[in-house]
Amino acid sequence: MGAQAAAEIRAGGRFGRLPAGADLPRAGTLRLGPLPPGFRLPAVALSHAASGLGPSCFDIDRGEWHRVLATPQAGPLTVTVREATTRTVPAPTALGSTALGPTVPDSTAPDPTAPAIRGGPRGGAPGDALPGGVGPHLVVSWGRTAGGDADREAIYRQVRHSLALDDDLADLYAALAGEPDLAWIAAGGHGRLLRSPSIWEDLVRALAATNAALARTRSMLAALVELFGGRGPAGERAFPDAAAVARGVAERGPEILRDRAGWGYRAGSLAILAQRIDAGTLDVERWWDRGPRGPRDDEVAAEIRALSGFGPFSADGLLGLLGRPRGLALDAWAKARVGELVGLPGPAGEREIRARYARFGRWAGTVCWLEITRGWAER
């Protein structure tokens, strides 16, 4: 899938299918910032193929990320996220207020009535004001309805989570100290990986991508969203949660995944995953705990590999989405890319790959991934 994603990204335009509702007149807006040092939206949105899998799309030429998000009151809403700057910033207001005072918007004209949303690394909450003089920030907008406070809170939390704004990259950048050939990683704000709003969705995406071309993965995910995802009045379709898929399987049998959603041999694995998460017998949320009492990286990887349908490559990729250093398990495309980097006539072998990245310790897999995808976010 990596080769196909790379080709589409190089071609420019939209990476993925534009979700329904993305072209509606703007009805609601949030500003999110200040951003982590060096943050660039394309570097995160194009960190892997996820932004091109529905219900998500990244417009490479315009630098806009479109994504359907579930909200508690307004239902599925398609949000558009872009970078922006302002020379002056509105005074603090409550979430949802429109009495912000004057602001000087950038050339992309964010909604001047939008409440400011603060969210720098390790802090911030909806309703906090952007501090005076702030430069780059994110403008998050959507159509159809302004939404209530609970909707705006949900949008804020999901966008912040998906863009990994709270990930601390200090350890990664420290591992790259003294590596002038890799200085572009920190300078370009690389290292954050685009996530789904839930680890359940990222597990499903990884399962769909196993031994499948990009078009096939998109087809399976689109069918799953169409069958079980919540629908908005403008045609928006949110990604279904585990409960919706488990309920559908219970009512219509696992054949619905195999035959109608086109998941083939993966249908059984998907059904079991949905049922276990819905029943609470698989606690995937504990994987987020990176503290001393939480599971170690190798323990999380082992738990993922123990799931039906998941192998080393899927497990290592999911570690990165969990904010952990990813492993060095690579597919055929990735091995070929490493071979190109080191000047080999063919794909690199496991011994050559481990030797090249051993000096980066636990960050070896992350640095490898950043190297082989370099250029995806650079135009």
C-alpha positions as CSV (number, residue, x, y, z in Angstrom):
1,M,0.0,0.0,0.0
2,G,2.9,2.3,0.6
3,A,3.9,2.6,-3.0
4,Q,0.3,3.4,-4.1
5,A,0.0,6.1,-1.3
6,A,3.3,7.6,-2.3
7,A,2.3,7.8,-6.0
8,E,-1.1,9.5,-5.1
9,I,0.6,12.0,-2.8
10,R,3.2,12.9,-5.4
11,A,0.4,13.6,-7.9
12,G,-1.1,16.2,-5.6
13,G,-4.7,17.2,-5.4
14,R,-6.9,15.3,-2.9
15,F,-5.5,12.3,-1.1
16,G,-8.7,10.3,-0.5
17,R,-12.3,11.0,-1.3
18,L,-13.8,14.3,-0.1
19,P,-16.4,13.4,2.6
20,A,-20.0,14.6,2.2
21,G,-20.6,17.9,3.9
22,A,-17.0,19.3,3.4
23,D,-18.2,21.8,0.8
24,L,-21.1,23.3,2.8
25,P,-21.1,26.9,3.9
26,R,-19.3,27.3,7.2
27,A,-21.6,27.3,10.2
28,G,-19.1,26.8,13.1
29,T,-15.5,27.5,13.7
30,L,-12.9,26.8,16.4
31,R,-9.3,28.1,16.7
32,L,-6.8,25.7,18.3
33,G,-3.4,26.8,19.4
34,P,-0.7,27.7,20.2
35,L,0.8,24.8,18.3
36,P,3.8,22.7,19.3
37,P,7.2,24.1,18.1
38,G,7.7,23.2,14.4
39,F,4.2,21.8,13.9
40,R,3.1,21.5,10.3
41,L,-0.3,20.1,9.4
42,P,0.9,18.4,6.2
43,A,3.7,16.6,8.1
44,V,1.1,15.0,10.4
45,A,-1.7,14.5,7.8
46,L,0.7,12.8,5.4
47,S,2.7,10.9,8.0
48,H,1.2,7.7,6.6
49,A,-1.7,6.7,4.4
50,A,-4.5,7.2,7.0
51,S,-5.6,10.7,5.8
52,G,-6.5,9.1,2.5
53,L,-8.8,6.5,4.0
54,G,-12.4,7.4,4.5
55,P,-14.0,9.2,6.2
56,S,-10.9,11.3,5.8
57,C,-9.3,13.3,3.0
58,F,-6.3,15.6,2.8
59,D,-6.2,18.3,0.1
60,I,-2.5,18.4,-0.6
61,D,-2.7,21.6,-2.8
62,R,-4.8,23.5,-0.3
63,G,-3.3,22.1,2.9
64,E,-6.7,21.2,4.3
65,W,-7.6,18.0,6.2
66,H,-11.3,16.9,6.0
67,R,-12.7,14.4,8.5
68,V,-16.1,13.3,9.5
69,L,-16.4,13.3,13.3
70,A,-19.2,12.0,15.6
71,T,-20.7,14.6,17.9
72,P,-23.2,14.0,20.7
73,Q,-25.9,16.5,19.6
74,A,-25.4,17.4,16.0
75,G,-24.5,13.9,14.8
76,P,-21.8,13.3,12.3
77,L,-20.1,16.6,11.1
78,T,-17.5,17.0,8.5
79,V,-14.8,19.3,9.8
80,T,-12.0,21.0,7.8
81,V,-8.7,21.8,9.5
82,R,-6.1,24.2,8.2
83,E,-3.2,26.3,9.5
84,A,-3.6,30.0,9.9
85,T,-2.1,33.0,11.6
86,T,-3.5,36.2,13.1
87,R,-1.8,39.4,14.0
88,T,-4.1,40.1,17.0
89,V,-6.2,37.7,18.9
90,P,-9.7,38.1,20.4
91,A,-10.1,38.5,24.1
92,P,-11.0,35.4,26.2
93,T,-14.6,34.2,25.9
94,A,-16.7,31.2,26.9
95,L,-17.0,28.3,24.5
96,G,-19.7,29.1,22.0
97,S,-19.8,32.8,22.6
98,T,-19.7,35.1,19.6
99,A,-18.8,38.3,21.4
100,L,-15.1,38.2,20.7
101,G,-14.1,41.7,19.8
102,P,-11.9,42.7,16.8
103,T,-9.4,40.4,15.2
104,V,-7.2,40.7,12.1
105,P,-7.6,37.4,10.2
106,D,-5.0,35.9,7.9
107,S,-5.6,35.7,4.1
108,T,-7.6,32.6,4.5
109,A,-10.2,34.5,6.5
110,P,-11.2,32.4,9.6
111,D,-14.6,33.1,11.0
112,P,-14.2,36.3,13.1
113,T,-17.1,35.2,15.3
114,A,-15.4,31.9,16.3
115,P,-14.4,31.3,19.9
116,A,-10.7,30.9,20.5
117,I,-9.7,27.4,21.6
118,R,-6.4,27.0,23.4
119,G,-4.3,23.9,23.2
120,G,-0.6,23.8,23.3
121,P,1.5,20.8,24.3
122,R,0.3,19.2,27.6
123,G,-2.4,21.8,28.3
124,G,-5.3,23.9,27.3
125,A,-9.0,23.3,27.3
126,P,-12.0,24.5,25.3
127,G,-12.8,28.1,26.2
128,D,-9.3,29.2,27.1
129,A,-8.1,32.2,25.1
130,L,-5.3,32.1,22.6
131,P,-2.6,34.2,24.3
132,G,-1.9,37.6,22.8
133,G,0.6,37.6,19.9
134,V,0.2,34.0,19.1
135,G,1.2,33.1,15.5
136,P,0.4,29.8,13.9
137,H,-2.7,28.0,15.0
138,L,-5.3,25.7,13.5
139,V,-8.7,26.8,12.3
140,V,-11.3,24.0,12.5
141,S,-14.6,24.7,10.7
142,W,-17.7,22.8,9.6
143,G,-21.0,23.3,7.9
144,R,-24.7,22.6,8.5
145,T,-25.0,23.7,12.1
146,A,-22.9,25.6,14.6
147,G,-23.5,22.8,17.2
148,G,-23.8,23.1,20.9
149,D,-21.2,23.3,23.5
150,A,-21.0,19.5,23.8
151,D,-20.5,19.2,20.0
152,R,-17.7,21.8,20.0
153,E,-16.0,20.1,22.9
154,A,-16.2,16.8,21.0
155,I,-14.7,18.3,17.9
156,Y,-11.9,20.0,19.9
157,R,-10.9,16.8,21.7
158,Q,-11.0,14.6,18.6
159,V,-9.0,17.0,16.4
160,R,-6.4,17.5,19.1
161,H,-6.1,13.8,19.7
162,S,-6.0,12.9,16.0
163,L,-3.2,15.4,15.2
164,A,-1.2,14.2,18.3
165,L,-0.8,17.7,19.6
166,D,0.0,16.5,23.1
167,D,2.7,14.0,22.0
168,D,6.1,15.0,23.5
169,L,8.8,14.5,20.9
170,A,11.7,15.5,23.0
171,D,13.1,12.0,23.4
172,L,12.9,11.4,19.7
173,Y,14.6,14.6,18.8
174,A,17.3,13.9,21.5
175,A,18.0,10.6,19.8
176,L,18.6,12.5,16.6
177,A,21.1,15.0,18.2
178,G,24.4,14.9,16.3
179,E,22.8,13.6,13.1
180,P,23.0,16.5,10.7
181,D,21.6,14.4,7.8
182,L,18.4,13.9,9.9
183,A,18.1,17.5,11.1
184,W,15.2,17.9,8.7
185,I,13.0,15.8,11.0
186,A,12.9,18.2,13.9
187,A,13.1,21.3,11.7
188,G,10.1,20.1,9.7
189,G,8.0,19.2,12.6
190,H,8.0,15.5,11.8
191,G,7.4,12.6,14.2
192,R,3.7,13.0,14.9
193,L,1.4,10.4,13.3
194,L,-2.1,11.1,12.2
195,R,-4.5,9.0,14.4
196,S,-8.1,8.1,14.3
197,P,-10.3,9.5,17.0
198,S,-10.3,6.0,18.7
199,I,-7.8,3.2,18.9
200,W,-10.7,0.9,17.8
201,E,-10.8,2.7,14.4
202,D,-7.0,2.5,14.0
203,L,-7.1,-1.3,14.7
204,V,-9.8,-1.7,12.1
205,R,-7.8,0.3,9.6
206,A,-4.7,-1.8,10.2
207,L,-6.7,-5.0,9.7
208,A,-8.2,-3.7,6.5
209,A,-4.7,-2.7,5.2
210,T,-3.2,-6.2,5.9
211,N,-2.2,-7.8,2.6
212,A,-4.4,-5.3,0.7
213,A,-3.8,-2.7,-1.9
214,L,-4.8,0.9,-1.1
215,A,-7.9,0.7,-3.3
216,R,-9.0,-2.5,-1.6
217,T,-8.5,-1.0,1.9
218,R,-10.5,2.0,0.9
219,S,-13.3,-0.2,-0.4
220,M,-13.6,-2.3,2.8
221,L,-13.6,0.8,5.1
222,A,-16.1,2.6,2.9
223,A,-18.5,-0.4,3.0
224,L,-18.1,-0.7,6.8
225,V,-18.9,3.0,7.2
226,E,-21.9,2.8,4.9
227,L,-23.3,-0.3,6.6
228,F,-22.9,0.8,10.3
229,G,-21.8,4.4,10.5
230,G,-24.1,7.1,11.8
231,R,-25.6,9.4,9.1
232,G,-25.9,13.1,9.1
233,P,-28.6,15.0,7.2
234,A,-26.1,16.3,4.7
235,G,-25.0,12.8,3.9
236,E,-22.1,12.7,6.4
237,R,-21.1,9.2,7.5
238,A,-19.1,8.8,10.7
239,F,-16.9,5.8,11.4
240,P,-18.9,3.2,13.3
241,D,-17.9,2.3,16.9
242,A,-17.3,-1.2,18.0
243,A,-20.8,-1.5,19.5
244,A,-22.5,-0.7,16.1
245,V,-20.4,-3.4,14.3
246,A,-20.9,-6.0,17.1
247,R,-24.7,-5.3,17.0
248,G,-24.8,-5.7,13.3
249,V,-23.0,-9.0,13.4
250,A,-25.2,-10.2,16.2
251,E,-28.4,-9.3,14.2
252,R,-27.3,-10.3,10.7
253,G,-24.4,-12.7,11.3
254,P,-20.7,-12.3,10.4
255,E,-21.5,-13.0,6.8
256,I,-22.5,-9.3,6.5
257,L,-18.9,-8.3,6.9
258,R,-17.7,-10.9,4.4
259,D,-20.3,-10.6,1.7
260,R,-21.7,-7.1,1.9
261,A,-18.7,-5.2,3.3
262,G,-16.3,-7.2,1.2
263,W,-13.9,-8.1,4.1
264,G,-13.4,-11.7,2.9
265,Y,-11.2,-13.8,5.2
266,R,-10.8,-10.7,7.5
267,A,-14.5,-10.7,8.4
268,G,-14.1,-13.2,11.3
269,S,-11.2,-11.2,12.8
270,L,-13.2,-8.0,12.6
271,A,-16.2,-9.5,14.2
272,I,-14.2,-10.9,17.1
273,L,-12.5,-7.6,17.6
274,A,-15.7,-5.6,17.7
275,Q,-17.4,-8.1,20.0
276,R,-14.5,-8.2,22.5
277,I,-14.2,-4.4,22.7
278,D,-17.9,-4.0,23.0
279,A,-18.1,-6.6,25.7
280,G,-15.2,-5.1,27.6
281,T,-13.1,-8.2,27.4
282,L,-10.4,-6.4,25.5
283,D,-9.3,-3.2,27.1
284,V,-7.5,-1.3,24.3
285,E,-7.6,2.0,26.2
286,R,-5.0,0.8,28.7
287,W,-2.5,0.9,25.9
288,W,-2.4,4.7,26.1
289,D,-0.9,4.5,29.6
290,R,2.8,5.1,29.0
291,G,3.6,5.7,32.7
292,P,5.5,3.3,35.0
293,R,2.3,1.4,35.8
294,G,1.2,1.1,32.2
295,P,2.1,-1.7,29.8
296,R,5.6,-1.6,28.2
297,D,6.0,-1.2,24.5
298,D,6.8,-4.8,24.0
299,E,3.8,-5.9,26.0
300,V,1.5,-3.8,23.9
301,A,3.0,-5.1,20.7
302,A,2.6,-8.7,22.0
303,E,-1.1,-8.1,22.8
304,I,-1.8,-6.7,19.4
305,R,0.0,-9.6,17.7
306,A,-2.1,-12.0,19.7
307,L,-5.3,-10.6,18.1
308,S,-6.7,-12.5,15.2
309,G,-5.5,-11.1,11.9
310,F,-2.7,-8.9,13.2
311,G,1.0,-9.5,12.5
312,P,4.3,-7.8,13.4
313,F,4.0,-5.0,10.8
314,S,0.5,-4.0,12.0
315,A,1.6,-4.2,15.6
316,D,4.6,-2.0,15.1
317,G,2.6,0.6,13.1
318,L,0.0,0.7,15.9
319,L,2.7,1.4,18.5
320,G,3.5,4.6,16.7
321,L,-0.2,5.6,16.6
322,L,-0.3,5.1,20.4
323,G,2.5,7.6,20.8
324,R,5.1,4.9,21.4
325,P,8.3,4.2,19.4
326,R,7.3,2.0,16.5
327,G,9.1,-1.3,15.8
328,L,11.2,-2.2,12.8
329,A,8.9,-4.8,11.2
330,L,8.6,-3.7,7.6
331,D,6.6,-4.8,4.6
332,A,8.0,-5.3,1.1
333,W,7.6,-1.7,0.0
334,A,9.4,-0.4,3.1
335,K,12.3,-2.8,2.7
336,A,12.6,-1.7,-0.9
337,R,12.7,1.9,0.2
338,V,15.5,1.2,2.7
339,G,17.4,-0.5,0.0
340,E,17.1,2.6,-2.1
341,L,18.4,4.8,0.7
342,V,21.5,2.7,1.3
343,G,22.1,2.2,-2.5
344,L,21.4,-1.5,-2.7
345,P,20.3,-3.1,-6.0
346,G,17.2,-4.5,-4.2
347,P,15.3,-4.6,-0.9
348,A,17.3,-4.4,2.3
349,G,17.4,-7.4,4.5
350,E,16.5,-7.5,8.2
351,R,20.2,-7.5,9.2
352,E,21.0,-4.5,7.1
353,I,17.9,-2.6,8.4
354,R,18.7,-3.2,12.0
355,A,22.4,-2.3,11.5
356,R,21.4,1.0,9.9
357,Y,19.0,2.1,12.7
358,A,20.5,0.4,15.7
359,R,22.1,3.7,17.0
360,F,18.7,5.2,17.5
361,G,17.8,2.7,20.2
362,R,14.1,2.4,20.9
363,W,13.4,5.1,18.2
364,A,14.9,3.0,15.5
365,G,11.6,2.0,13.9
366,T,10.3,5.6,14.0
367,V,13.4,7.1,12.4
368,C,13.2,4.4,9.7
369,W,9.6,5.2,8.9
370,L,10.4,8.9,8.8
371,E,13.2,8.3,6.4
372,I,11.3,6.1,4.0
373,T,8.3,8.5,3.9
374,R,10.4,11.6,3.5
375,G,9.0,13.8,0.8
376,W,5.4,12.8,1.3
377,A,4.7,16.1,3.1
378,E,7.2,18.2,1.1
379,R,6.0,19.9,-2.1
